[in-house]
């Protein structure tokens, strides 16, 4: 599910620069909204190595952190 209409446009994954200033003409990776389902959200929290906070359903993750087969 694309996250194009969500307020957070910066990828939640640590050290990822997606959503920050990019060079003119550079392709922007797609952003995907974190799931609303609590069990799936917990899976995302375990998969994303971030210690300062947990991902919530308002956050987004860019396509660079998914396998090609994961994206429909």
C-alpha positions in Angstrom: 0.0 0.0 0.0 1.5 3.3 -1.0 2.0 6.0 1.5 1.9 9.0 -0.8 -0.8 10.8 1.1 0.6 10.4 4.6 2.2 13.2 6.5 5.5 11.4 7.1 7.5 11.4 3.9 10.8 10.3 5.4 11.7 6.7 5.5 11.7 5.3 9.1 14.7 3.1 8.6 17.9 4.4 10.3 20.4 6.1 8.1 18.1 6.0 5.1 18.0 9.4 3.2 14.8 8.7 1.3 12.5 11.7 1.8 15.3 14.1 2.5 16.6 16.5 -0.1 17.6 14.7 -3.3 19.5 15.8 -6.4 17.4 17.3 -9.2 16.2 14.6 -11.6 17.0 11.8 -9.2 14.3 9.2 -9.0 12.4 9.1 -5.7 11.8 5.6 -4.3 8.2 4.7 -3.5 7.1 4.9 0.2 5.0 2.3 1.9 2.8 2.9 4.9 3.4 0.7 7.9 0.6 -1.8 8.6 -2.3 -1.1 10.9 -2.5 -4.7 11.9 -0.7 -5.0 15.4 0.9 -8.4 14.6 2.2 -7.3 11.3 3.4 -4.0 12.8 5.3 -6.0 15.4 7.0 -7.9 12.6 8.1 -4.6 11.1 9.5 -3.5 14.5 11.6 -6.6 14.8 12.9 -6.2 11.2 13.9 -2.6 11.4 16.9 -2.1 13.7 15.9 1.1 15.4 16.4 1.6 19.2 15.2 5.1 19.7 11.5 4.4 18.9 9.2 1.8 17.4 7.5 2.2 14.1 3.8 3.1 14.2 1.1 2.9 11.5 1.7 6.5 10.5 5.3 5.9 9.5 6.6 4.9 6.1 9.4 2.7 4.7 10.8 3.1 1.3 11.0 0.4 -1.4 14.8 0.1 -1.0 14.3 -2.0 2.2 12.1 -4.6 0.6 13.0 -7.5 -1.7 11.8 -7.1 -5.2 9.4 -10.0 -4.8 7.8 -8.3 -1.8 6.5 -5.3 -3.9 3.4 -5.9 -6.0 
